Amino acid sequence: MYIDIHGKRRLKLGLHTHTTRSDGHKTPEKAVEIYTAMGYDAIALTDHWVYAPTDMEREGIKLLSGCEYNIGGSDGTAGVYHIVGLCMEREPEIDPQAANDTAVPVAERGRQIIKAIREAGGIAVLAHPAWSLNTPEQIITLGDFDALEIYNSVSDFGMSDRPYSGLQVDMIAGRGCFPPLTATDDTHYYTGDEGRGFVMLDAEAAEACGGGAKGIAEGIKQGRFYATQGPEIHLRRIDKQTIHLTCSPCDKIVFLSNVVWAKGRVLRGKDMVEATYTIHECDTFVRAEVTDKDGRQAWSNIIIL
């Protein structure tokens, strides 16, 4: 449990982690040990096509149920989806053969996976859309997923150098799609890809929704968190014209929206802890990012205008 700069209790969550059950390089036991040592309150083991059930307390850390369902092969132009299921009450009824049946459009197969995850009481997260080369049309066609990874550590570390999906986020938001935005490790190697992307969830929001895995899932769906590599970021609308940001000391603050340029959008300095953005008449949404002196970033969720 952590206390943020506003005195709010936060849970540190790792929502995408692989082990030797699929293509990860550490056993589940070792993965749990590593994330416990880094101060995580809960993690999900999300091996490819291997369901891990909820274990509400192990080694001082909560284990959330998880699995990653990857479909579409490796050609991003043809459509590739990696969908992470989290906080499920039981294993989703997903037939691997049907999910990989190329006679069925890949987006339709993705929608069926999302439906099965939700029917099992869980939430569905679209993983690393930049790494997957997902276009805005492919993402929107996928349908009603519950969150999207704006940052994915392993997509940078030893993979394709596409860890950041902010462009996809802004393009789909401009089309009216506003998913909560998570940061994850997608840990595979455990040689530096671990502990680089996580979610800081409002603990009170999780408790108000029943606590445990159910409360965590609902808090994520509601966007009651910020995504980060370490810095804090808090964004709220003050009035019809003003967005206010507070953060831990940072050297860059950026406001992003559907408008390609606006005055005061990018601020650079030293140890900045707050900023305001005046809403442009054409803005339909605003989100923010901050970067600290060590280059670590944090990402707010989207404010819909």
N, C-alpha and C positions, 0 to 999 in steps of 0.2 A: 504494500500500500504506500502511495506517495501523496504528498500534499503539494498542490500547485501554488503559483504565486498569488492566487486569490483565496487561498485557504481551503480549496475544494479537494476532497479525497479522490485519488485516481488509482485505477488498476492498470498495471503495465502488462500488455497482452502481446504474445507472439502468435500470429494467426496463419502461418504457412511454414511448415517444417517437415523435412524428409529424413528418413532413417534407413537402415539396412533392410527394412521391410519392402522397400522398392529400390530407388537409386541413390539414397543417401549414404554417406560414408561413416556414420556413427550408429550404434545400436539405439533402440528407443530408450534404454536405461541411461546410456551415456548422454544422449540428447537432453533428457530431463535433468540430469546432473549439471550440464553446461548452462542451461537456461535458468535453473534455480540459482546457480552461482552469480548470474548476471542480474538477479533481483526481479525476475519476472513473477507476476502473480498468477498467471495462467498462460498455457500454450496449447496449441492444437497440433497433433501429429497428423500430417496430411499426405500420407504416402499415396502414390499413383495407384488407384483402383484397389487399395487395401484400407478397409474401414477400421478406424480406431475408435472404440467406444469411450464415453465419458468416464473419467475416474476423478471424482471430485476432490481428492486430496492424495497426493503422492509426493514424498520427499519435500513437503512444504510448499508444493506448487499444485495448482489445479490443472487437470488435463481435460481439455474440451474435446468432444468427439470431432473427427475430421477425416476427410478424404479428398484427393484431387482427381477429377475426372477429365482427362485430356482426350480431345477428339479432333480429327481433321488432318492428321499427319504432320508434315513439316513445311508444306508450301503455303506461306501466309497469304499469297494472292488468291488462293482457292478457298481460304477460310480455315483458321485454326482457333479453337477455343480450349482454354484450360479453366475449368470451373471448380472452385473449392467449396465443398460443403462443410459447414461448421455447426456445432451445437445441436446435432441431430439427436433425437430421442431413441432412434433405432437405425439400423442400416437401411439406406434408401433402396427401393426396389428398382435397380438399374441393371439391365442385362448388358454386359460388355459387348456381346456379339451384335445386338440391336443398335447399341450406341455407336458402333463403328461400321455400321452397314452403309457403304458408300452409295447405295441406291437411293438413300433418303438424304435430302439436303442437310448439310451440316448444321445450319441454324435451327432446323426443326429438331434435330437430335439434341442440340444444346438446350432448347426449350423444354424438352422432355426430361433432361437431367435436372434442370432447375425445378421443374414441377415435382419430381420425385424427392428431391432434397427438402422442399417445403412440406410435402406430404409427410415426411419423416420428422417434422417439427423443427427443421434446421433453417439456416440461411445460406444463400448461394452468392459467392463472390467471384466476379470475373477477374482472373489473375493476369497480370502483366500484359495488358493489351498492346503496349509498344513493342515488347519482345515478340509477341504473336503477330505483329503487323496488322492488327485489327483496324479496319477503316471505321469511320463514324457510322456508316451504313450497316456494317457487320455487327457493330455493338448494339445499335438500336434495334436491328432485326432480331437479336437474341432475345429480346423481351424483358420481362420483369425480374431482373436479378436484384439482389439486395444491397450490394456494395461493389466497388471497383478498386483495384490496387493502383494508386497513383505512383507508388514507388515500390520496387522489388529488387532487393539487394543482389541476389544471385544473377539477375539479368545483366548486371554490371560486372560482377566479380567472376571472371573466367568464362563468361558466356558471350553475349552479343553486343555489349556496351549500349544496351537500350533499357536502362533501369527506370526511366522517368516517362510517365504517360500523361503528363500535363496537357500536351497538345490534343490528344484524344479527348481528355476531359473537357477542355474548353470548346471543342468542336461539337461534342454531343450535347453539352449544356446549352450551346447556342441553338440547338434543335429541340430543346425542351426536356432533355434527359438529365436528371440531377442526382446521381447516386452518391451515397456517402463514400468518402475516399480514405482507404486504408494504406498504411505502409507495412511492408512485410520483408522478411528475409528470404523466404523460399529456400531455406538452408539446405545445401547438398554436401558441400565440401568440408565445412567446419575448419577452414583455414583462413578465416577473415570475413566470410559471408554471414556469419552469425552475429546477432545483436546489432545490426545496422539499420533495421527498420521495424518500428513497432507502433502500437496504438495505445494511447492513454485515455482510458474510459472513465467517465463520471461514475464513481462508485455508488453515489446516491441514486442515480438513474437506474443502475442495474438492480439495486435493492428494491426500488419502488416497483420494478417489474417482476418481482418474485425472487430475485437473487439467483445465485448459481448460474448454470449454463443458460437457462431460459432468460434470466435477467440480462446476462451479457449479450445474448443474441438480440434481444429487443433494444438494448442500448445502442448496439451497432446499427441496427435498422433505423433507429431514430437519429443517428448521427451525433450522439452525445459523447463525442471523443474528438481528439485531434491526432493526426498521424505525424510521426517524427523520427528523426535520427538522434534526438537528444534535446533540442530547444523546445520551449513551450510556445504555443501560439493560441490566442483567444480572439475571436472575431464576433462582433455583434453590430446590429443596426441600431443607431441612436434615434434617428428620425427619418423623414422622407428623403433627406438629402445626404445623410452622413453615415458612413461605416467607420467603426472604431476598432482598432487593433491594439492589444497588449501582448507582450511577449517577454521572455527572458532576454538578457542582453544580446543583441544581434547587430551585425554590420550591414545587412541589406534587408529591406522589406519591399515586397512586390504585391500589388493588387492586380488581379486579372479578371477580365470579363469578356463579353462578346464584342466589345468595342476594341478596335485594334490599337488605338492610342488615346490616352487621356492624360491631362496635366497632373502631375503628382503621383503617377502610378508607381514609379520606382524611386526608392529612397536609399541612399548610401550614407553611412556615417560610422560611428564607433559606439558600441554599447547602447544602441537605441532600444527603448523598452515600450514605446507606443507610437501610434501614427493614426491619422484619419484620412479617409478617402471621400471626396465629394462625388456623389452618384451622378454619372453622366445621363443626360436625357434619353440616350439610346440603350443604356445598360439594362439587361434583363436578368443578370446574375452578377455576383462578385464573390471571389474567393481570394485567399492570400497565401503567400509563402514567405518564410524568413530564413536567413542564413546567418549562422554565428561566425565568430572569428576563426574557427577551425574548419569551416566549410560544411558543417553539419546543417541540415535543413529540417524544417517542419512545415506542414501543410494543413490549412484549415479545411473544414467542409464548406460547401457552397451555400451562400445566402441567395435565395430566390427573391427577386425584386418584383 
